[in-house]
Every structure is written in C-alpha cells, then in structure tokens.
Amino acid sequence: MLGNVPIERVSCHPEYNEQLLYFTTSSLSDDEERLVFLSDRTGDLNIFQRDLKTNEEVQLSDNREGVLTPSRCSELRPLRGINLGSVAHHTRTGTVYYVQGSALYTATAGVAPRKLADLQRNEVFGCTHLSDDGKYFCVCSTDSMAWDDGDSFLGNAVSIDARVRAEKLNSYLNVYDTQTGELVLREAVPCAWVTHVQFRPGNPKVILYNHEQAADCGIRRLWLWDGKEHIRLRTEGPGRSRHDWVCHEMWERDGNAIIYHGGTADNGRKIAYLGGVEIAFVGRLDLRTHEYVEIPFPKGWKDYGHFVSGETGLLASDAYYLDPTTPTGDTSTPYGWSGKWISLLDIDWKTRHIRWIPLTLHGTSWKSQDEHPHPIFDRSCRHVYFNSDREGKRAIYRVKVDLNAPSVTT
C-alpha cells in the first residue's frame, strides 16, 4: 500500500506551536541526538534545543518582541522581534546564529545569548546561512524602501521586484565572522530583492542566492556569487524559458550541483506566482559540466511544495505527488494546493526517470509559511523530519526513509 510508513511525533508539547528551522539549515545535530527548533511556549517564538535521547529541552534565545515582519524601517521605526527565517544552526557544535531586531545574535545551550554585531540600518533582512565550518554567517538584506507597508509576502510581493528595479534599490550579501562579528563581505546586488542565500559546501567564498518574485523568474531567479562576479545560472536555452517559474534552489551535499524545481507555462504564457503552471519539473545544474537536467512530472502533478537533497540522487518532497484517489481541484488548502504527501524521489538524472516513494500524508494546512512542511533529512538519511498542524497546533514529525516501500516510476 502506497504511503503506509508510520510517522512519529517528535515535538512534545501539543499545547504550543513548534516547528523546524527553515529548511535551508538543518535542525538536526550531526550525531542526530539533538534537535534545534522554534516554539511559542514563552508567549513569543524562541529557539529551543532538545536532547532526543533524554527529552531534556533548553531555551537558547531570549525574544520578547514577537516575530520580525518586513516593513519600511528607520531610526524612528526600528525592526523588532526574531526573524524566523534567519536562524542558522552549526550542526557540529549546536551553536545558533539569528537576527533579532537589527542585530545578529549567537547562542549555545548553557550560555546566555550574545549580540555579535549590529546590522545595517534602513534595511530589511531575509534568510541567512552558516558556512559548514561555522566560521561565516551570511545575512541577505534589501533597502527597506523596497517595502510598502501594504506589501505581504504572498499578496503584493511581486510589486517589490518592480519597485527595486524602477527605483534602482539594492540587496546585499553581508558576511560576518562568527568569532569577532566583523563584517568581512558586503556585496551589493543591484536592482534585486534577495531573500535566500546559501554558502557552497566546502567553499564559503561561493554563495548561491536568488532574485525573489522576479518578473522573468525562469531566467532571473538563480544566481551565484563566486567571490568576483555575479553569475546568472538558469538562462534561456533548450527547454528553458524566461516565462518559466523556478524556485527553492539548494546545494547537493557535495556542493557540485544545484537542485531546484519549477514549472513551464502553457503555450508560452507567463506564469504568475503559484499559478499558470502547465507542467512541473525538478531540475539539476551540474557545476562541473554546466549541464542542466530538468525532469517533467506527469500532467496534473503541479502542487507547490519544496524539495530537499539527501544523498546524491535522493530527494524528499512535501507536494507534487498526486495520489490517484486525491480529487483534483482540492480547495481545502490555500490556492487550491492539494499537496499532502511526504515523498522520496529516487532519481536517475542520466535516464531522467524518477521513482516516487510516497511515505506518508503530512496533513498540514499550508495556511502560512510556518505551516509549510519544509522537510529535511537527518545526516544519515534514515529519517525525514517535517512540520504539520494536522493535530491543530504546529508540531514536528518524522518518518523513516524506506527505499523499499511501494513506489511509482515516472
């Protein structure tokens, strides 16, 4: 029977909302014995660490000012609260780094949070990333004038891309030394709204980043800073169009390739965000050979979701797979998404075949970014961890990776 792998609830407090860190950073320690997560048990969302053997939990951050939301800011209107997408976890030592208000903080179990650096004023901060050696922390930011107080991420966010281009506003790649707090790199990205940054595994001089909600998303979403220049990764070419939609770029574990997903437009029409996708696909760019491989999914398998890379050729997803028994046009979730499955994708990039292994129904509502499943593998790829509000409050679950479970090949 498809999707019959049992799941286990990991978080222990059903009366509170608890969730994984953003999926570009692992919530699991290298030895898989500790979990770093967010919980609102204090009345505000804060960072906690749990020992998965003893169930002992400790609070790492001390946030008492709510959640930081993007808005125009100034000396008279400072940013307040914790930036949920900013929390990065050094999986070997358990140290966390995060943005609270307009400052960068670091914390470790048993040690009070410490302000590491003041961040640039009059800028709004996006997601962050920590180099795998733990020496550098990258914070992306955008001139706050890019934001109008009426903007919301899924509402008027497309207007931000138009605004930064028309008014020639900038985003920035800000890299800090995690020991001294020194700003060692501040690289401007002109006329762009950058929200995601990721150091290349093994080489923190190279940073993968995006142009969020780009009007020409098919050719303007994916970028690389190689320490000297900005390189656009997905250009128009065979099977690739400026009218496509691509999203959620991330490194394979060895840093030799980049995974992303997206969709092609029907009859060349431009794809609006979360709409207009005719055929969805998962893509891979091998930086050694500069070869693009984009594998289309069956027609109808186009529900928005996320992919995360495990071992080479193994991905996990929280959407796209469409069970034959699932009604089409499901309106029980926002935007008509009906993605409900945590699946494995065992991919042969050469033959362009995917073996889909649906593990379990995650059952989340998708009602905000916090309810997105945002699956991650543990280091050994024995489990997939994910968020869901299937029981009312947000909680963390995991399911075993079973490559022998019933599957479907596409």
C-alpha positions in Angstrom: 0.0 0.0 0.0 1.4 3.4 -1.0 2.2 5.9 1.7 1.8 3.5 4.6 5.1 4.2 6.5 4.3 5.0 10.2 5.1 8.5 11.4 6.4 9.6 14.8 5.6 12.9 16.6 8.9 14.4 17.7 7.9 17.6 19.5 6.4 17.0 22.9 4.1 20.0 23.7 0.8 19.8 21.8 -0.5 22.9 23.6 2.2 25.0 21.8 3.2 25.7 18.2 6.6 24.1 17.5 8.4 23.9 14.2 11.7 23.1 12.4 14.1 25.8 11.4 13.8 27.0 7.8 14.7 24.1 5.6 18.0 25.5 4.2 19.6 24.9 7.6 19.4 21.5 9.3 17.6 21.4 12.7 19.4 18.1 13.5 22.9 17.8 15.0 25.5 15.8 13.1 25.2 12.9 15.7 21.4 13.1 15.3 21.0 13.3 19.1 19.8 17.0 19.3 17.1 18.9 17.6 17.0 22.7 17.4 13.5 24.1 16.8 11.2 27.1 17.3 8.4 27.1 20.0 5.9 29.8 21.2 5.7 28.4 24.7 7.1 31.6 26.2 4.4 33.7 24.5 6.8 34.6 21.7 8.6 32.3 19.3 12.0 31.4 20.6 14.7 28.9 19.8 15.0 25.7 21.8 17.2 22.6 21.8 16.0 19.2 22.7 18.1 16.1 23.5 16.4 13.3 21.6 17.6 10.7 24.0 16.8 12.2 27.3 14.0 14.6 26.1 15.6 17.4 28.0 14.9 20.8 26.5 16.7 24.2 26.9 15.9 27.6 25.7 18.6 29.3 23.5 17.2 32.7 22.6 15.5 35.4 24.6 13.0 37.0 22.3 10.2 39.0 23.9 9.2 41.3 21.0 7.2 39.0 18.7 8.2 38.0 15.1 10.1 40.4 12.9 8.0 41.2 9.8 9.3 43.0 6.8 8.4 46.7 6.6 9.9 50.0 5.9 12.1 50.8 8.9 14.0 53.9 10.1 15.7 55.2 13.2 12.2 56.1 14.4 10.7 52.8 13.3 13.2 50.1 14.2 12.7 46.5 13.5 11.7 44.3 16.4 11.3 40.6 17.1 13.0 37.5 15.9 13.4 36.8 12.2 12.2 33.2 11.9 14.0 32.6 8.6 17.3 33.8 10.0 18.0 31.0 12.4 21.1 29.0 11.4 22.4 26.0 13.3 26.0 24.8 13.4 25.2 21.1 13.5 28.5 20.0 15.0 28.7 22.4 18.0 25.0 23.2 18.5 25.7 27.0 18.3 22.9 29.0 16.7 23.0 32.4 14.9 20.0 34.5 14.3 18.7 38.0 13.6 16.6 39.8 16.2 15.6 43.4 15.5 18.5 44.9 13.7 21.2 42.8 15.4 22.9 39.5 14.9 22.9 37.2 17.9 24.6 33.9 18.8 23.6 31.4 21.5 24.6 27.9 22.8 23.0 25.7 25.4 24.0 26.9 28.9 25.3 30.2 27.6 23.2 33.4 27.5 22.5 34.9 24.0 25.2 37.3 22.9 24.9 40.1 20.4 27.5 39.5 17.8 27.0 42.5 15.6 24.7 45.4 14.8 23.3 45.1 11.3 22.8 47.8 8.7 20.0 50.3 9.5 17.2 51.0 7.0 17.4 47.5 5.5 15.1 44.5 5.8 16.6 41.1 6.3 15.8 37.8 4.6 17.0 34.3 5.2 20.6 33.5 6.3 23.1 30.8 6.0 26.1 29.5 8.0 29.2 28.1 6.3 29.7 24.4 7.1 32.9 25.1 9.0 30.9 27.5 11.2 33.2 30.5 10.5 31.0 32.7 8.5 27.4 33.8 8.7 25.7 35.3 5.6 22.7 37.6 6.1 20.9 38.9 3.0 19.2 42.3 3.2 17.3 44.8 1.0 16.9 48.5 1.1 13.8 49.0 3.2 12.4 51.4 0.7 11.6 48.4 -1.4 8.8 47.6 1.0 5.5 49.3 1.2 3.5 48.8 4.4 0.7 47.3 2.3 3.0 44.5 1.0 2.6 41.0 2.2 4.8 38.1 1.0 2.1 36.2 -0.8 -0.1 39.3 -1.6 1.7 42.2 -3.2 5.2 40.7 -3.1 5.5 40.8 -6.9 5.4 44.6 -6.6 8.7 44.6 -4.7 10.6 43.3 -7.6 9.2 46.0 -9.8 9.9 48.6 -7.2 13.6 47.7 -6.7 14.1 47.8 -10.4 12.3 51.0 -11.1 13.9 52.8 -8.2 17.3 51.1 -8.5 17.3 49.8 -5.0 19.8 47.2 -3.8 20.0 43.9 -1.9 23.2 42.9 -0.1 25.1 39.8 0.7 26.5 40.5 4.2 29.0 38.0 5.6 30.1 38.1 9.2 32.9 36.5 11.0 31.2 34.3 13.7 34.0 34.8 16.2 34.5 38.5 16.0 31.3 39.8 14.5 33.4 41.6 11.8 31.6 42.3 8.5 34.1 40.6 6.1 32.0 41.0 2.9 29.2 43.4 1.9 28.4 42.8 -1.8 25.6 44.8 -3.4 23.2 43.1 -5.7 21.7 45.9 -7.8 18.1 46.1 -8.6 17.2 42.9 -6.9 15.2 41.5 -4.0 17.3 38.8 -2.4 15.7 36.5 0.2 17.7 33.3 0.1 21.5 32.8 0.5 23.5 29.5 0.8 27.2 29.0 1.1 28.6 26.3 -1.2 29.5 23.2 0.9 33.3 23.3 1.5 33.8 26.7 -0.1 32.3 29.7 1.8 33.7 32.1 -0.9 30.8 31.0 -3.2 27.3 31.9 -2.4 24.1 30.7 -4.1 21.3 33.3 -4.0 18.0 34.3 -5.6 16.0 37.1 -7.1 12.7 36.8 -5.2 9.5 37.1 -7.2 11.4 38.1 -10.3 9.2 39.1 -13.2 11.3 36.9 -15.5 11.5 34.2 -13.0 12.6 31.5 -15.4 16.0 33.2 -16.1 16.4 35.6 -13.2 15.7 33.5 -10.0 19.0 31.6 -9.7 22.4 33.4 -9.2 25.8 32.6 -7.9 28.4 35.0 -6.3 31.8 33.3 -7.0 33.8 35.8 -5.0 34.4 38.0 -8.0 31.3 38.3 -10.1 27.5 37.6 -10.1 26.6 34.7 -12.4 23.1 34.0 -13.7 22.6 30.3 -13.6 19.5 29.4 -15.5 19.5 31.2 -18.9 17.2 30.7 -21.8 18.0 27.6 -23.8 16.6 24.3 -24.9 13.5 23.7 -22.8 14.2 26.7 -20.6 12.3 30.0 -20.9 12.1 33.3 -19.2 8.4 32.6 -18.9 9.0 29.6 -16.7 8.8 29.7 -12.9 11.6 28.2 -10.7 12.1 28.2 -7.0 13.8 26.8 -3.9 17.3 26.4 -5.1 19.6 24.4 -2.9 23.0 22.6 -3.0 23.5 18.9 -3.2 25.5 17.8 -0.2 28.9 17.7 -2.0 28.5 21.2 -3.5 28.9 20.0 -7.1 25.3 20.5 -8.2 22.3 22.7 -7.5 18.7 21.4 -7.2 15.7 23.5 -8.0 12.1 23.0 -9.1 9.5 24.9 -11.1 7.1 24.8 -14.0 6.7 25.6 -17.6 3.9 27.7 -19.0 1.1 26.6 -21.1 1.6 27.9 -24.7 4.4 30.2 -23.6 2.2 32.3 -21.4 4.0 33.9 -18.5 3.5 32.1 -15.2 2.1 34.1 -12.3 3.4 33.1 -8.8 1.7 29.8 -7.9 -0.4 29.9 -11.0 -0.3 29.1 -14.7 2.0 26.0 -14.4 1.2 23.5 -17.1 4.0 21.0 -16.5 6.0 21.0 -13.3 9.6 19.7 -13.1 12.6 19.2 -10.9 15.9 20.4 -12.2 19.6 19.9 -11.5 22.6 22.0 -12.7 25.9 20.3 -12.5 28.5 23.0 -12.0 31.3 20.7 -13.2 29.8 20.0 -16.6 27.4 23.0 -16.8 24.7 20.5 -17.8 21.0 21.2 -17.0 18.7 18.3 -16.5 15.0 19.1 -15.9 12.7 16.2 -15.5 9.0 16.8 -16.0 6.3 15.4 -13.8 3.1 13.8 -15.0 0.4 16.2 -16.0 -1.5 17.3 -13.0 1.4 16.8 -10.6 2.0 20.5 -10.1 1.1 21.3 -6.5 3.5 23.8 -4.9 6.0 22.4 -2.4 9.6 22.0 -1.5 12.5 19.7 -2.3 15.4 18.9 -0.1 18.6 17.0 -1.0 19.9 13.9 0.8 22.4 11.6 -0.7 23.1 12.3 -4.4 20.1 11.2 -6.4 17.8 11.1 -3.4 15.3 14.0 -2.7 12.4 14.5 -0.3 9.3 16.5 -1.2 6.2 17.6 0.6 4.0 18.1 -2.5 3.7 17.4 -6.3 3.0 13.6 -6.0 -0.7 13.2 -6.8 -2.3 10.0 -5.4 -4.9 8.7 -7.9 -7.6 8.8 -5.2 -7.0 12.6 -4.5 -9.7 14.7 -6.0 -8.4 17.4 -8.4 -9.2 21.0 -7.7 -9.0 20.4 -4.0 -9.8 23.7 -2.2 -9.2 22.6 1.4 -5.9 24.4 1.4 -4.9 27.9 0.2 -4.5 28.5 -3.5 -6.1 25.1 -4.2 -2.9 23.2 -3.3 -3.6 19.6 -2.7 0.0 18.6 -2.0 -0.3 16.3 1.1 2.4 13.8 0.8 5.9 13.4 2.2 7.6 11.5 -0.7 11.1 10.3 -1.6 12.4 10.8 -5.1 15.0 8.3 -6.2 16.3 10.0 -9.3 18.4 8.7 -12.2 19.5 12.0 -13.7 21.0 10.3 -16.7 17.9 8.4 -17.8 15.6 11.1 -16.5 13.5 8.7 -14.5 12.1 9.2 -11.0 10.9 6.5 -8.6 8.4 8.2 -6.3 8.1 6.7 -2.9 5.2 8.3 -1.0 5.9 7.7 2.6 3.0 9.4 4.5 0.3 12.0 4.4 1.6 15.1 6.2 -1.9 16.6 6.5 -0.8 20.2 7.1 -3.0 23.2 6.3 -0.4 25.2 4.4 -2.1 28.3 5.8 1.2 30.2 6.3 5.0 29.8 5.8 5.0 28.3 9.4 2.7 25.5 8.5 4.7 24.5 5.4 6.1 21.0 6.0 9.7 22.1 4.9 11.0 18.6 5.1 14.7 17.8 5.9 16.8 14.7 6.0 18.8 13.8 9.1 22.5 13.4 8.3 22.4 9.6 7.7 19.2 9.9 5.6 17.4 7.5 7.9 14.5 9.9 8.6 12.7 12.8 7.0 11.6 15.4 9.6 8.7 17.8 8.7 6.2 20.3 10.2 2.4 19.8 10.2 -0.6 21.2 12.0 -2.5 18.0 11.4 -3.4 17.9 15.2 -4.3 21.6 15.5 -1.1 23.2 16.6 2.1 23.2 14.6 4.3 20.2 15.5 7.4 18.3 14.3 7.1 14.8 13.0 9.4 12.3 11.4 9.0 9.3 9.1 11.6 6.6 8.3 13.3 6.6 5.0 12.2 3.3 3.4 13.5 2.9 -0.1 11.8 -0.5 -0.4 8.4 0.9 0.2 5.8 0.7 -2.6 6.7 3.2 -5.4 5.6 4.7 -8.7 8.1 5.3 -11.5 7.7 8.3 -13.8 
